[in-house]
Amino acid sequence: MQGNGKINRDYSKARSLFERSIKLDDKDATANYNLGLLAMLGLGQEGGSKDKDITKAMSYFEKISDKDPAAMNAIGVLYYQAPDVFETDPAKLHGWGGLKRDIKKSWKFLE
């Protein structure tokens, strides 16, 4: 997924490989975390879409949050960065799937 100069980054291929890993073990922490990151950042999505999918990212992170501190951190960051409950601008709401900022939940996951 990172690339190192000799290998080009290919987020679509990385997503495909992580999805194959999840088919073997749906609780694979590394695969779930990386698929969550790809969805959260809008990288490697089907059809070349660059849209972030926070709902999908949260589902990957939540699957492993009990055993992966990085996933707990990611959930906390998403709750912190989510749009405010009073936000109405469609551009700012796009991709968040209805998730709203919740500082108490954010603190719980980041703590």
N, CA, C and O atoms as a GROMACS GRO file, in nm:
protein
  444
    1MET      N    1   0.082  -0.119   0.000
    1MET     CA    2   0.000   0.000   0.000
    1MET      C    3   0.087   0.126   0.000
    1MET      O    4   0.050   0.226  -0.062
    2GLN      N    5   0.202   0.123   0.068
    2GLN     CA    6   0.287   0.241   0.079
    2GLN      C    7   0.371   0.268  -0.045
    2GLN      O    8   0.388   0.384  -0.083
    3GLY      N    9   0.423   0.165  -0.108
    3GLY     CA   10   0.518   0.187  -0.217
    3GLY      C   11   0.652   0.226  -0.158
    3GLY      O   12   0.658   0.279  -0.047
    4ASN      N   13   0.759   0.200  -0.229
    4ASN     CA   14   0.890   0.235  -0.173
    4ASN      C   15   0.988   0.283  -0.280
    4ASN      O   16   1.109   0.277  -0.259
    5GLY      N   17   0.940   0.329  -0.390
    5GLY     CA   18   1.028   0.374  -0.497
    5GLY      C   19   1.040   0.271  -0.607
    5GLY      O   20   1.035   0.304  -0.726
    6LYS      N   21   1.058   0.145  -0.568
    6LYS     CA   22   1.067   0.038  -0.667
    6LYS      C   23   0.928  -0.017  -0.701
    6LYS      O   24   0.906  -0.069  -0.810
    7ILE      N   25   0.838  -0.003  -0.608
    7ILE     CA   26   0.700  -0.050  -0.628
    7ILE      C   27   0.608   0.071  -0.622
    7ILE      O   28   0.613   0.148  -0.526
    8ASN      N   29   0.525   0.088  -0.722
    8ASN     CA   30   0.431   0.199  -0.723
    8ASN      C   31   0.314   0.170  -0.630
    8ASN      O   32   0.275   0.055  -0.611
    9ARG      N   33   0.260   0.275  -0.573
    9ARG     CA   34   0.142   0.261  -0.489
    9ARG      C   35   0.025   0.222  -0.576
    9ARG      O   36   0.002   0.280  -0.682
   10ASP      N   37  -0.049   0.123  -0.530
   10ASP     CA   38  -0.168   0.080  -0.601
   10ASP      C   39  -0.274   0.050  -0.495
   10ASP      O   40  -0.284  -0.062  -0.445
   11TYR      N   41  -0.354   0.152  -0.463
   11TYR     CA   42  -0.452   0.139  -0.356
   11TYR      C   43  -0.561   0.039  -0.392
   11TYR      O   44  -0.613  -0.030  -0.304
   12SER      N   45  -0.598   0.031  -0.519
   12SER     CA   46  -0.700  -0.066  -0.561
   12SER      C   47  -0.652  -0.208  -0.538
   12SER      O   48  -0.727  -0.293  -0.489
   13LYS      N   49  -0.529  -0.234  -0.574
   13LYS     CA   50  -0.473  -0.368  -0.553
   13LYS      C   51  -0.461  -0.398  -0.404
   13LYS      O   52  -0.491  -0.509  -0.359
   14ALA      N   53  -0.419  -0.299  -0.327
   14ALA     CA   54  -0.409  -0.318  -0.182
   14ALA      C   55  -0.546  -0.350  -0.124
   14ALA      O   56  -0.559  -0.442  -0.043
   15ARG      N   57  -0.649  -0.275  -0.166
   15ARG     CA   58  -0.784  -0.301  -0.118
   15ARG      C   59  -0.826  -0.443  -0.151
   15ARG      O   60  -0.882  -0.513  -0.066
   16SER      N   61  -0.799  -0.486  -0.273
   16SER     CA   62  -0.834  -0.620  -0.317
   16SER      C   63  -0.766  -0.727  -0.232
   16SER      O   64  -0.828  -0.825  -0.193
   17LEU      N   65  -0.638  -0.707  -0.203
   17LEU     CA   66  -0.565  -0.804  -0.122
   17LEU      C   67  -0.614  -0.807   0.022
   17LEU      O   68  -0.624  -0.914   0.082
   18PHE      N   69  -0.645  -0.690   0.078
   18PHE     CA   70  -0.699  -0.686   0.214
   18PHE      C   71  -0.837  -0.752   0.220
   18PHE      O   72  -0.869  -0.820   0.317
   19GLU      N   73  -0.918  -0.732   0.117
   19GLU     CA   74  -1.050  -0.796   0.113
   19GLU      C   75  -1.036  -0.948   0.105
   19GLU      O   76  -1.114  -1.020   0.166
   20ARG      N   77  -0.938  -0.996   0.030
   20ARG     CA   78  -0.912  -1.141   0.024
   20ARG      C   79  -0.873  -1.194   0.161
   20ARG      O   80  -0.914  -1.302   0.201
   21SER      N   81  -0.794  -1.117   0.233
   21SER     CA   82  -0.752  -1.156   0.367
   21SER      C   83  -0.872  -1.165   0.461
   21SER      O   84  -0.879  -1.256   0.544
   22ILE      N   85  -0.965  -1.072   0.448
   22ILE     CA   86  -1.084  -1.072   0.533
   22ILE      C   87  -1.174  -1.192   0.503
   22ILE      O   88  -1.242  -1.243   0.592
   23LYS      N   89  -1.175  -1.236   0.378
   23LYS     CA   90  -1.253  -1.355   0.345
   23LYS      C   91  -1.200  -1.478   0.420
   23LYS      O   92  -1.277  -1.568   0.455
   24LEU      N   93  -1.070  -1.480   0.446
   24LEU     CA   94  -1.010  -1.590   0.522
   24LEU      C   95  -1.033  -1.574   0.672
   24LEU      O   96  -1.055  -1.672   0.743
   25ASP      N   97  -1.027  -1.451   0.720
   25ASP     CA   98  -1.045  -1.422   0.863
   25ASP      C   99  -1.106  -1.284   0.877
   25ASP      O  100  -1.036  -1.183   0.864
   26ASP      N  101  -1.237  -1.278   0.903
   26ASP     CA  102  -1.305  -1.148   0.905
   26ASP      C  103  -1.264  -1.060   1.023
   26ASP      O  104  -1.302  -0.943   1.028
   27LYS      N  105  -1.187  -1.114   1.118
   27LYS     CA  106  -1.139  -1.034   1.231
   27LYS      C  107  -0.990  -1.001   1.217
   27LYS      O  108  -0.926  -0.960   1.314
   28ASP      N  109  -0.934  -1.017   1.097
   28ASP     CA  110  -0.794  -0.984   1.073
   28ASP      C  111  -0.774  -0.834   1.099
   28ASP      O  112  -0.824  -0.750   1.024
   29ALA      N  113  -0.700  -0.802   1.206
   29ALA     CA  114  -0.686  -0.663   1.248
   29ALA      C  115  -0.616  -0.577   1.144
   29ALA      O  116  -0.659  -0.464   1.119
   30THR      N  117  -0.511  -0.628   1.084
   30THR     CA  118  -0.436  -0.550   0.985
   30THR      C  119  -0.522  -0.519   0.863
   30THR      O  120  -0.525  -0.405   0.817
   31ALA      N  121  -0.590  -0.620   0.812
   31ALA     CA  122  -0.674  -0.599   0.693
   31ALA      C  123  -0.790  -0.505   0.723
   31ALA      O  124  -0.817  -0.415   0.644
   32ASN      N  125  -0.858  -0.524   0.836
   32ASN     CA  126  -0.969  -0.436   0.870
   32ASN      C  127  -0.924  -0.293   0.890
   32ASN      O  128  -0.989  -0.200   0.843
   33TYR      N  129  -0.813  -0.275   0.959
   33TYR     CA  130  -0.763  -0.139   0.983
   33TYR      C  131  -0.728  -0.070   0.852
   33TYR      O  132  -0.766   0.045   0.830
   34ASN      N  133  -0.656  -0.139   0.765
   34ASN     CA  134  -0.616  -0.078   0.638
   34ASN      C  135  -0.734  -0.055   0.545
   34ASN      O  136  -0.736   0.045   0.474
   35LEU      N  137  -0.831  -0.145   0.544
   35LEU     CA  138  -0.952  -0.120   0.464
   35LEU      C  139  -1.028   0.000   0.519
   35LEU      O  140  -1.085   0.079   0.443
   36GLY      N  141  -1.029   0.013   0.651
   36GLY     CA  142  -1.092   0.130   0.712
   36GLY      C  143  -1.023   0.258   0.672
   36GLY      O  144  -1.089   0.358   0.641
   37LEU      N  145  -0.890   0.257   0.672
   37LEU     CA  146  -0.815   0.376   0.630
   37LEU      C  147  -0.843   0.411   0.484
   37LEU      O  148  -0.864   0.527   0.450
   38LEU      N  149  -0.844   0.309   0.399
   38LEU     CA  150  -0.869   0.334   0.257
   38LEU      C  151  -1.008   0.395   0.237
   38LEU      O  152  -1.024   0.489   0.160
   39ALA      N  153  -1.108   0.342   0.307
   39ALA     CA  154  -1.245   0.396   0.295
   39ALA      C  155  -1.252   0.538   0.353
   39ALA      O  156  -1.316   0.626   0.296
   40MET      N  157  -1.186   0.558   0.466
   40MET     CA  158  -1.188   0.688   0.533
   40MET      C  159  -1.124   0.797   0.446
   40MET      O  160  -1.170   0.911   0.446
   41LEU      N  161  -1.020   0.761   0.374
   41LEU     CA  162  -0.949   0.858   0.291
   41LEU      C  163  -0.996   0.862   0.146
   41LEU      O  164  -0.953   0.948   0.069
   42GLY      N  165  -1.084   0.769   0.109
   42GLY     CA  166  -1.135   0.765  -0.028
   42GLY      C  167  -1.032   0.714  -0.127
   42GLY      O  168  -1.030   0.756  -0.243
   43LEU      N  169  -0.946   0.622  -0.084
   43LEU     CA  170  -0.841   0.568  -0.170
   43LEU      C  171  -0.874   0.425  -0.212
   43LEU      O  172  -0.927   0.347  -0.132
   44GLY      N  173  -0.844   0.391  -0.336
   44GLY     CA  174  -0.861   0.254  -0.384
   44GLY      C  175  -1.004   0.208  -0.393
   44GLY      O  176  -1.031   0.088  -0.388
   45GLN      N  177  -1.096   0.301  -0.405
   45GLN     CA  178  -1.238   0.264  -0.409
   45GLN      C  179  -1.275   0.208  -0.546
   45GLN      O  180  -1.209   0.236  -0.646
   46GLU      N  181  -1.381   0.129  -0.548
   46GLU     CA  182  -1.427   0.070  -0.672
   46GLU      C  183  -1.464   0.178  -0.772
   46GLU      O  184  -1.520   0.282  -0.736
   47GLY      N  185  -1.432   0.154  -0.897
   47GLY     CA  186  -1.462   0.248  -1.004
   47GLY      C  187  -1.375   0.372  -1.001
   47GLY      O  188  -1.403   0.468  -1.072
   48GLY      N  189  -1.269   0.371  -0.919
   48GLY     CA  190  -1.179   0.486  -0.914
   48GLY      C  191  -1.235   0.605  -0.839
   48GLY      O  192  -1.178   0.714  -0.846
   49SER      N  193  -1.346   0.585  -0.768
   49SER     CA  194  -1.405   0.694  -0.692
   49SER      C  195  -1.308   0.744  -0.586
   49SER      O  196  -1.235   0.665  -0.526
   50LYS      N  197  -1.308   0.874  -0.562
   50LYS     CA  198  -1.223   0.935  -0.459
   50LYS      C  199  -1.308   0.975  -0.337
   50LYS      O  200  -1.260   1.046  -0.248
   51ASP      N  201  -1.433   0.929  -0.335
   51ASP     CA  202  -1.523   0.966  -0.225
   51ASP      C  203  -1.490   0.886  -0.100
   51ASP      O  204  -1.474   0.764  -0.105
   52LYS      N  205  -1.481   0.956   0.013
   52LYS     CA  206  -1.461   0.886   0.138
   52LYS      C  207  -1.593   0.821   0.179
   52LYS      O  208  -1.700   0.872   0.148
   53ASP      N  209  -1.583   0.710   0.249
   53ASP     CA  210  -1.701   0.638   0.296
   53ASP      C  211  -1.681   0.610   0.444
   53ASP      O  212  -1.630   0.505   0.483
   54ILE      N  213  -1.721   0.706   0.527
   54ILE     CA  214  -1.698   0.697   0.670
   54ILE      C  215  -1.779   0.584   0.732
   54ILE      O  216  -1.732   0.520   0.826
   55THR      N  217  -1.897   0.557   0.681
   55THR     CA  218  -1.978   0.447   0.734
   55THR      C  219  -1.905   0.314   0.716
   55THR      O  220  -1.900   0.234   0.809
   56LYS      N  221  -1.848   0.292   0.599
   56LYS     CA  222  -1.773   0.170   0.573
   56LYS      C  223  -1.647   0.166   0.660
   56LYS      O  224  -1.613   0.062   0.716
   57ALA      N  225  -1.580   0.279   0.671
   57ALA     CA  226  -1.458   0.285   0.753
   57ALA      C  227  -1.490   0.250   0.898
   57ALA      O  228  -1.418   0.172   0.960
   58MET      N  229  -1.597   0.307   0.951
   58MET     CA  230  -1.636   0.278   1.089
   58MET      C  231  -1.666   0.129   1.107
   58MET      O  232  -1.631   0.071   1.210
   59SER      N  233  -1.730   0.067   1.010
   59SER     CA  234  -1.763  -0.076   1.024
   59SER      C  235  -1.635  -0.160   1.032
   59SER      O  236  -1.629  -0.255   1.110
   60TYR      N  237  -1.534  -0.125   0.953
   60TYR     CA  238  -1.407  -0.197   0.960
   60TYR      C  239  -1.338  -0.173   1.095
   60TYR      O  240  -1.291  -0.268   1.158
   61PHE      N  241  -1.334  -0.048   1.139
   61PHE     CA  242  -1.267  -0.016   1.265
   61PHE      C  243  -1.339  -0.080   1.384
   61PHE      O  244  -1.274  -0.132   1.475
   62GLU      N  245  -1.472  -0.076   1.383
   62GLU     CA  246  -1.548  -0.130   1.496
   62GLU      C  247  -1.533  -0.281   1.510
   62GLU      O  248  -1.542  -0.334   1.620
   63LYS      N  249  -1.510  -0.350   1.399
   63LYS     CA  250  -1.491  -0.496   1.404
   63LYS      C  251  -1.372  -0.534   1.490
   63LYS      O  252  -1.372  -0.641   1.552
   64ILE      N  253  -1.271  -0.448   1.495
   64ILE     CA  254  -1.147  -0.484   1.563
   64ILE      C  255  -1.111  -0.390   1.677
   64ILE      O  256  -1.003  -0.402   1.735
   65SER      N  257  -1.200  -0.297   1.711
   65SER     CA  258  -1.165  -0.195   1.810
   65SER      C  259  -1.135  -0.254   1.947
   65SER      O  260  -1.065  -0.192   2.027
   66ASP      N  261  -1.186  -0.374   1.976
   66ASP     CA  262  -1.160  -0.434   2.106
   66ASP      C  263  -1.018  -0.487   2.119
   66ASP      O  264  -0.971  -0.510   2.231
   67LYS      N  265  -0.947  -0.506   2.007
   67LYS     CA  266  -0.811  -0.560   2.015
   67LYS      C  267  -0.707  -0.477   1.940
   67LYS      O  268  -0.590  -0.516   1.934
   68ASP      N  269  -0.746  -0.364   1.885
   68ASP     CA  270  -0.651  -0.283   1.809
   68ASP      C  271  -0.661  -0.136   1.851
   68ASP      O  272  -0.757  -0.068   1.816
   69PRO      N  273  -0.561  -0.087   1.926
   69PRO     CA  274  -0.564   0.052   1.970
   69PRO      C  275  -0.567   0.152   1.854
   69PRO      O  276  -0.624   0.260   1.867
   70ALA      N  277  -0.505   0.117   1.742
   70ALA     CA  278  -0.506   0.208   1.627
   70ALA      C  279  -0.648   0.226   1.574
   70ALA      O  280  -0.685   0.336   1.532
   71ALA      N  281  -0.728   0.120   1.576
   71ALA     CA  282  -0.867   0.130   1.532
   71ALA      C  283  -0.948   0.216   1.629
   71ALA      O  284  -1.032   0.295   1.587
   72MET      N  285  -0.922   0.200   1.759
   72MET     CA  286  -0.990   0.284   1.858
   72MET      C  287  -0.954   0.431   1.836
   72MET      O  288  -1.041   0.518   1.845
   73ASN      N  289  -0.829   0.458   1.807
   73ASN     CA  290  -0.784   0.594   1.780
   73ASN      C  291  -0.855   0.650   1.656
   73ASN      O  292  -0.901   0.764   1.657
   74ALA      N  293  -0.864   0.568   1.551
   74ALA     CA  294  -0.929   0.613   1.427
   74ALA      C  295  -1.076   0.647   1.452
   74ALA      O  296  -1.127   0.746   1.399
   75ILE      N  297  -1.144   0.565   1.532
   75ILE     CA  298  -1.285   0.593   1.564
   75ILE      C  299  -1.296   0.724   1.640
   75ILE      O  300  -1.383   0.806   1.612
   76GLY      N  301  -1.208   0.743   1.736
   76GLY     CA  302  -1.208   0.868   1.813
   76GLY      C  303  -1.186   0.990   1.725
   76GLY      O  304  -1.251   1.092   1.742
   77VAL      N  305  -1.094   0.978   1.632
   77VAL     CA  306  -1.066   1.089   1.540
   77VAL      C  307  -1.187   1.116   1.452
   77VAL      O  308  -1.220   1.232   1.426
   78LEU      N  309  -1.253   1.011   1.404
   78LEU     CA  310  -1.371   1.031   1.319
   78LEU      C  311  -1.483   1.101   1.395
   78LEU      O  312  -1.548   1.191   1.341
   79TYR      N  313  -1.507   1.061   1.520
   79TYR     CA  314  -1.611   1.129   1.600
   79TYR      C  315  -1.574   1.275   1.624
   79TYR      O  316  -1.661   1.361   1.630
   80TYR      N  317  -1.444   1.303   1.638
   80TYR     CA  318  -1.400   1.440   1.661
   80TYR      C  319  -1.410   1.526   1.535
   80TYR      O  320  -1.446   1.643   1.544
   81GLN      N  321  -1.377   1.468   1.419
   81GLN     CA  322  -1.375   1.545   1.294
   81GLN      C  323  -1.509   1.548   1.222
   81GLN      O  324  -1.526   1.623   1.126
   82ALA      N  325  -1.604   1.468   1.265
   82ALA     CA  326  -1.734   1.462   1.198
   82ALA      C  327  -1.801   1.600   1.201
   82ALA      O  328  -1.771   1.683   1.286
   83PRO      N  329  -1.892   1.622   1.107
   83PRO     CA  330  -1.962   1.751   1.104
   83PRO      C  331  -2.044   1.773   1.231
   83PRO      O  332  -2.095   1.679   1.291
   84ASP      N  333  -2.054   1.898   1.270
   84ASP     CA  334  -2.133   1.937   1.386
   84ASP      C  335  -2.280   1.902   1.364
   84ASP      O  336  -2.325   1.893   1.250
   85VAL      N  337  -2.354   1.882   1.470
   85VAL     CA  338  -2.496   1.846   1.459
   85VAL      C  339  -2.579   1.954   1.390
   85VAL      O  340  -2.685   1.926   1.336
   86PHE      N  341  -2.531   2.076   1.391
   86PHE     CA  342  -2.605   2.186   1.329
   86PHE      C  343  -2.562   2.213   1.185
   86PHE      O  344  -2.615   2.304   1.122
   87GLU      N  345  -2.466   2.138   1.134
   87GLU     CA  346  -2.415   2.158   0.998
   87GLU      C  347  -2.523   2.122   0.896
   87GLU      O  348  -2.586   2.018   0.906
   88THR      N  349  -2.542   2.210   0.797
   88THR     CA  350  -2.642   2.184   0.692
   88THR      C  351  -2.583   2.189   0.553
   88THR      O  352  -2.651   2.155   0.456
   89ASP      N  353  -2.458   2.230   0.540
   89ASP     CA  354  -2.393   2.240   0.409
   89ASP      C  355  -2.371   2.100   0.352
   89ASP      O  356  -2.294   2.022   0.408
   90PRO      N  357  -2.438   2.066   0.240
   90PRO     CA  358  -2.424   1.932   0.182
   90PRO      C  359  -2.280   1.893   0.150
   90PRO      O  360  -2.244   1.775   0.160
   91ALA      N  361  -2.198   1.989   0.111
   91ALA     CA  362  -2.058   1.960   0.078
   91ALA      C  363  -1.982   1.911   0.202
   91ALA      O  364  -1.896   1.825   0.191
   92LYS      N  365  -2.014   1.967   0.317
   92LYS     CA  366  -1.946   1.927   0.441
   92LYS      C  367  -2.002   1.798   0.497
   92LYS      O  368  -1.934   1.729   0.574
   93LEU      N  369  -2.124   1.764   0.461
   93LEU     CA  370  -2.186   1.641   0.509
   93LEU      C  371  -2.154   1.521   0.421
   93LEU      O  372  -2.170   1.406   0.463
   94HIS      N  373  -2.110   1.547   0.298
   94HIS     CA  374  -2.085   1.442   0.199
   94HIS      C  375  -1.982   1.340   0.249
   94HIS      O  376  -1.872   1.376   0.292
   95GLY      N  377  -2.020   1.214   0.243
   95GLY     CA  378  -1.929   1.106   0.279
   95GLY      C  379  -1.933   1.064   0.425
   95GLY      O  380  -1.877   0.960   0.460
   96TRP      N  381  -1.998   1.142   0.509
   96TRP     CA  382  -2.000   1.110   0.652
   96TRP      C  383  -2.110   1.012   0.690
   96TRP      O  384  -2.108   0.960   0.802
   97GLY      N  385  -2.204   0.986   0.603
   97GLY     CA  386  -2.308   0.887   0.630
   97GLY      C  387  -2.390   0.915   0.753
   97GLY      O  388  -2.435   0.821   0.819
   98GLY      N  389  -2.411   1.039   0.785
   98GLY     CA  390  -2.494   1.073   0.900
   98GLY      C  391  -2.419   1.079   1.032
   98GLY      O  392  -2.478   1.114   1.134
   99LEU      N  393  -2.291   1.045   1.034
   99LEU     CA  394  -2.213   1.053   1.157
   99LEU      C  395  -2.201   1.199   1.198
   99LEU      O  396  -2.171   1.285   1.115
  100LYS      N  397  -2.223   1.226   1.324
  100LYS     CA  398  -2.214   1.362   1.376
  100LYS      C  399  -2.106   1.370   1.484
  100LYS      O  400  -2.076   1.271   1.550
  101ARG      N  401  -2.050   1.488   1.499
  101ARG     CA  402  -1.945   1.510   1.599
  101ARG      C  403  -2.000   1.475   1.738
  101ARG      O  404  -2.111   1.515   1.775
  102ASP      N  405  -1.921   1.400   1.812
  102ASP     CA  406  -1.958   1.361   1.947
  102ASP      C  407  -1.829   1.359   2.029
  102ASP      O  408  -1.754   1.261   2.027
  103ILE      N  409  -1.804   1.467   2.100
  103ILE     CA  410  -1.680   1.484   2.174
  103ILE      C  411  -1.668   1.380   2.286
  103ILE      O  412  -1.558   1.330   2.312
  104LYS      N  413  -1.778   1.345   2.351
  104LYS     CA  414  -1.772   1.245   2.458
  104LYS      C  415  -1.731   1.108   2.404
  104LYS      O  416  -1.647   1.041   2.464
  105LYS      N  417  -1.789   1.067   2.290
  105LYS     CA  418  -1.749   0.940   2.230
  105LYS      C  419  -1.605   0.946   2.181
  105LYS      O  420  -1.530   0.849   2.193
  106SER      N  421  -1.569   1.060   2.125
  106SER     CA  422  -1.432   1.078   2.077
  106SER      C  423  -1.334   1.059   2.193
  106SER      O  424  -1.236   0.986   2.182
  107TRP      N  425  -1.362   1.125   2.303
  107TRP     CA  426  -1.275   1.116   2.419
  107TRP      C  427  -1.266   0.972   2.470
  107TRP      O  428  -1.158   0.925   2.506
  108LYS      N  429  -1.381   0.902   2.472
  108LYS     CA  430  -1.384   0.763   2.518
  108LYS      C  431  -1.289   0.676   2.434
  108LYS      O  432  -1.216   0.594   2.490
  109PHE      N  433  -1.289   0.693   2.304
  109PHE     CA  434  -1.205   0.610   2.218
  109PHE      C  435  -1.059   0.656   2.219
  109PHE      O  436  -0.969   0.573   2.208
  110LEU      N  437  -1.036   0.785   2.232
  110LEU     CA  438  -0.899   0.835   2.232
  110LEU      C  439  -0.830   0.816   2.366
  110LEU      O  440  -0.707   0.812   2.373
  111GLU      N  441  -0.909   0.803   2.472
  111GLU     CA  442  -0.853   0.786   2.607
  111GLU      C  443  -0.795   0.649   2.615
  111GLU      O  444  -0.742   0.611   2.720
   0.00000   0.00000   0.00000
